[in-house]
Amino acid sequence: MIPSVIGKTFLKAYNEKYNKQLSPKEFFEEEYWELFYNHPKYLQWVTNSPFVQMKKGQKPHLLTEIDRKEKLENLFEKAENEIPDASFAIGFPASESKEFASTSGLVSEVLIPVNEEEVFLSWIGSSLGIGVAGGFTILFDDPVITLQTYEGWKIYRDYLNDPVLQKLRGNQINTWNGQWLTYSFNSKDYREDFDFSMLTDYKVFKVETSLAEVNTVNWSRLFFSLSLAFPDKEMMGYVYGFGQTNKTIGFIPFQLKSGKKLWEIYQQLFGGQKVDKNIFESLFGMHIKRACELGSIGLQALRPEGLKKYMKEDKNLSFKKEEELINYQAYKTWLVAMLTKNKEEITDYTMDLAKIIQKYRAGGTKLDRKTLIEKELFASPSKKGFIEALTKMIKDLDGENLINIKQLKDEVHLMTNEEYGYFCTLLKFDYAFVEKQS
């Protein structure tokens, strides 16, 4: 039922943009069916629907135009004469909803009047779903996003019809939507003269000897692209998953300004250094299901998945491999964002402290200082243990370094436990980086 709402939003925007007055049924027949089903390769496979119910010997790529038209008329007949169910109205309950509860998704307990138009809007809306890694799809009730998604339908259809790309498989419209929006809304990467080869380099497609298909995009990369298009916006998304059993998470706020903030912090911290933007963005974001469990998707949900082990275990980045430098930049960017999320000023305070601690360690003649730093200061799970380690350091410090460490002790004392966890991890990363440079 939710797809019908999204379909309605899109059709209103479409009619306004193209100065038309198409009804849902008219748009379905003139535009949607022509793009999605009047071809040997479908854009979308809807289980049990008229378009996939084949007579003996029929297969989609063998259907004649008359066969395809017959299936369209079958859908029209059902929409006009039958009570909508999941077999021909997407997002509606199965015909026996109690018996087939696991195959019903996006269903509301609110009794909503249903007419023929809702059936066609459900198809349109479902095809506007944005597939992301983790097996989930997102619907945004936004005219700009839905119109941009529609523009991508035509491109995917052109690729499927291209005889040079015969091995490109169809039925991936939601997966394609995720990649298309990620690319087309990314003003830093988008090129008007893009082609299949360029999109393959951008990791939109995976091309193998016998098969080419659309890769599923990480939700964080989609998030960053949307944050460029809507930098100061919070947008409600509906998150669900269709499969052998359907999953409905529900409405989740997407705080898109968080993506903008992360890039701003990165530019302030590492602006003079080059980074592979695609690799960098892909490092952010926990699993989409875990992100939704937070209640909203913003800075907290964008926590780099690889960072978790450094926050919970006594581990340091070794910087033995080039990719670990990219990890460091991503981890530090996120940690600084979490520590300054309610502040305008962004500083590299922990780097200065890391240099003081490294100088302190280098001034020792034995392993006692190294052990104090690695086994007590950074390994402490609590503020108390961290402060006790600082206290042991003070006797060997003087001048400005002594003042800075004393100030650090006072600031840590006032931190919440959550802030301390972020701060200690960030300081540990910067210390490891300084160690590598020394």
N, C-alpha and C positions, 0 to 999 in steps of 0.2 A: 504493500500500500504506500509506503514511503516513496518508492520510485515514481508513483503517479504524481506526487507533489513536485518532485524534481522535474519530471517531464513537463508539467504545467508551467513551471518557472522558465524552463528553456523555450517552450513554444511561444510564450508571450514575448520573450526577448528576440526570438528568431523573427517573428512576424513584424516586430517594430524595426529591427535592423534592415530587413529586406522588403519592407513596405508591403507585406502580404497579410491575408486574413485566413490562413489555412486552419481548418478544424483539426483536432488530433487524428481523426481518421484520414483526412485528406493528406496531412503531412506524412502519415504512416505509409500511404500508398504511393505518393508522388516522390517522396524523398527516402524515407527509412527503408522500406522494402526494396527499393531499387539499389540502395547501397549495401544492405545487409544480406538479402536472400535471393535476389534475382541474378545470381552468378553461380558458377560451379563451386567456388569456395565461399563459405559463409563467413561473416564477421563474428557471429556469436552463435553458440550452440545452446539452445534452451531445452533441457531434458523434458521429454513427454509432450512438447509443444507440436502443433500441426506441421511446423517446418522440418521436424526431425523424425516424424512418424512416416516410415517408408513402406510402400507396398512391396510385395515379393519382387526381388531383383532390382529395386530402386536404390540408388546411392546419390548423395548430393551432386557429385560431379558428373553424373549420368542423366540428371533430370533435364527434360526439355523445358522450353519456356512455358509451354502449356501446362506441364506438371507443376512448375513453380507457381504459376498463376492459380492453379487448382488448390494448392496449399494455402495461398493467400485468401481465396474465397472461403475455404474451410474455417480459417480464423475469423473472418468477417461474420460468418454464420454463427459461430459459437459466441462471439461477442454480443451479437444481437439477440440471441435466443436462450442462452444458458446463464446460470448463476456463475459468476467468475470464480475460478479456482486456479491453483498454481500451474495447471497444465496449459493455460492460455492467457493468464494474467499474472505477470511476474511480480513476486512479492506478496501474493495473496495466499491464503491457507490452502493446503492440499484439500482435495474433495472430501476426504474423511479426516478432518484435522486432528481428532483424538487418536485415530489409528496411526496416522502418519505425522505425528507431531515433530519428529526429528527432521522431516523434509520441508517443514514450513518455516519461513523466515521473514523478517521485516513486518511481522503481523502485529496489529494493534488490537487491544481488547475493546477499544472505543468503537461503537457502532457507527460506521460512516456510510452515508448513502452512496451507492455505487451505480454508475450507468455505463453505457457503452464506451464513452469517451475515456473513462478511467482505465479501461483495458488497454487502449492504445497508448495512453500516457505512461502506463507501467512499463511497456516495452521501451519506449523512448528514454524514460528515466533510468531504467536498469542499465542501459547501454552507455549512460553517462557516468557510471560507477568507475572509480579510479582504483585499480588493483595495485597493491603494494606487497613487498616481501613479508612472509609470515602467514599468507593465506587469507588476507582480509582485503576488503574493498571499502572505499570511502565515498560517500555522496555529499556534495556541498550544494546547498540551496542558494546558489549565487548565479546571476545571469551572465556575468563575465566569464566565469569558469565553465559554465555549461556551453556557451557559444564557442569558446576556444576548443573545448573537447569535440564539439561537432565538426569544426574545421579539420581536426585530426582524423575523423572518420574517413573523409574523402581521400586523405593521403594514404592511409592503410589500405583502402580499397584499390587505389592505383597500384600499390606495390603487389597486392595479391593478384591483380589482373596482368601484371607485367610478365610476358612469356620468359624473360630472362631470369625471373625469380620464381620459377615453377616449384622449387623445393621449400619456399616460404609457406609455412602452415597458417591456416585461418583459425577462426573461433577464439581469438585472443584479444577481443576488443577492450576488455577492462584492463588487461595487462598493457596493451598499447596505449590506452588513455593515460596511465601513470607515466610512461616514458615520454609521451608526447607533451604533456603538460610540464613535466620536469625540464624538457629541452626548450619548448617554445616560450615559457615564461621566464627563462633564464637569459636576461638581456646581455649577460657577459659572454655567453656561449652561442646564442642563436644567430644563424646566418640565413638570410632569405634565399640564398642559392643552395641550400642543403640538398643532399641526395642520399641514396641508400648507403653508399660507401661512407659518407661523413657520419651518418647515424650509427653505422656499425662501429666506427672508431670511437664514437661517444658511448658505446656499450648499450645502445638501444636494442640491437640485434645480436644474436649468437649464430654464427654461420659455421656449419660443419659440412663434411663431404656429402652427406645424404639428407641433411635437414637444415633449414634456417628457421629461427623462431624469435619472438620478442622476449627479451630478458625481463624479469620482474624487478622493478625499481625499489630501492630502499626507501622507506617512508621519509627518512631524514632528508634525502636529496630532493624529493618532492616538496618537503616542508621549506627547504632553503629557497627553492625556485619561487614558491608561492609568496615567501616573505619578501622577495624582490618586487613582485607585482603588487603586493598589499602590505607594505612595510610597517604600517601602524595599526593593523587590523586584528581583531579577534573574530574568528569565524567558526560557526558551529558545523561540525561534520557528523554524519551518521556512519558508524562503523559496523560492518557485518562481514560474514563469510559464507559463500555457497560451496558446497561439496557433497560428499556422501551424507553428511549431516550438516545442517545449516546452523550458523552461529550468529547471534545478534548481540552486539555489545551495547549499541544505543548511541545517544547523542553525546559527543565529546567536544569541548571547546578547544580550538587550535589557536594558540597565542603566537601569531605569526611574527610579531615584533621581536620575539626571542631569536629568530634566525638573523635578523638585522643586527641585533646586539652582539651576537657572537662574531660576526664578520667585522664589526666596528672594533671590538676588542682585539681581534687578531691583527687588524691593520695597525693598531697602536703598539702592540707588542712585537710584531714581526713584519711590519709593513715593508721593510726593505728587502725581504727574502721572498724568493719565488716558491710557490707550492702548487702541486697538482690539485686543482680545485675539486675535481671529481673524487679523487682518493681522500682528500681532506674531509669533504662533506660526508662521505660514506662511513667515516669513523664514528660519527655521532649517532646517537639514538639507540635506546634499548629496544627489545622486541616490542612490536606494536601492541600486543596484548598486554604486556606489562606496563607499557606507557599509558594505555587507556585506564588501567587500574588506578593510576594516580588521580584520575578525575578530570584532568586537563592535560593537554600536550603543549609544553613550553620548555623552559630551560631544564627543569628537572628530568623530563622525559628524554631530552637530547643528550643526557649523560653518555659519553662514549662507552660502548659495551666492554671494551678492553680495559677501562679504567678501574672496574670493580675489584679486580684482583689486587691492585696496588693499594686500594683503600682498606681492604680487609686483611691483607697478608703483609708480612715483612719482606716486601720486594722492592727493588730499585730498577729503573731503566738502565740498561748497560750501554746503550748507544753504540753497540758493536755493528749494527746494520743501519743502512741509510734510512730505511723506513721507520726506524725507531725515533728519528728526529722529527718526522711528520707526526708520529704518535704523540711525542712530547709537546709539539706545538698545539695539537688538538686538545690534549688533556689539560694543558696549562690554560688555554683559552677558555675552556668550559669552567675550570675551577675558579679562575678570576671572575668570570661572569657570575657564578654563584655567590662569590664573596662580595661582589659589588652590584648585585642586581637592583638594589634600591639607591644606588649612588651614581652621580654623573661622572665623578673623577675616577679615572682608571690609572693605577700606578703599578710599577714593577717592584713593589716593596720587598717581596720575598726573594728576588734575585740579589738585592743588596744584602739581605740577611744571610743568604746562602754563601756569599763571598766572605762574610765575616766568619761563619762557621768553618768554611774550608781553610781559611787562613789560620784559625785556631788549631785545626787538626794538623796542618802542615808544620806548625810550630812545635809539635811534640816529637820527642826522640824515641818513644816506645809506642806500643799499640794501645795504650790506655785511652788516649783521646779518640782514636778511631772507634774503639769499642764503646766509649761513652756516647758518641754521636749515633752510631748505627744500631746499637743494642739497647740503648736507654732513651735517647732523645727521640729518634724517629720510630722506634718500635713500641713506644708507649701508647696504649689504647686510651689513655685518659689525660686530661689536662694536668692532673696532679703529678703524674710521672714525668711529663714533659717539663713542667716547671722545676721539678727537683733536679732534672738533668741540667737545666740552664743554671741553676744555683751552683752546681759543681763546676761549671765553666767559669763563673764570674771571677774566682780567685786568680785566674790566669789572664784576665783581660784588663785593659786600661784605656783611658782616653775615650774617644768617640765610640769605639767598639763596645766598651763597657756600658756606655749610656744607651746605645741601641739595643743591646741584649736586655738591659733592665727595662726598657720601654716595651720590648717584646713580651717579657714576663707579665707585665701589667695588662697588655692587650689580650694575651691568651687567657688570663684569669677572667676577663669580662666576656669572652666568647661563649656562645651556646655550644653544646656538644656537637651539633651538626656543623656549625661554623668551624669548630676546631678540627673536625675530621677533614673538611675541605682544605683548611689552611695547612695542616701538617703534611698532607699528601702533596700539596703544591710546593711547599718548602723542600720536601724530600726530592721532588723532581728537579727543582732548580739546583739543589746541592749536587745531585748526580751529574747535571749538565756542567756545572762549574768544575767538578772533579775531572770530567773528560777534557775540558779545555786547559786545565793546568799542566 
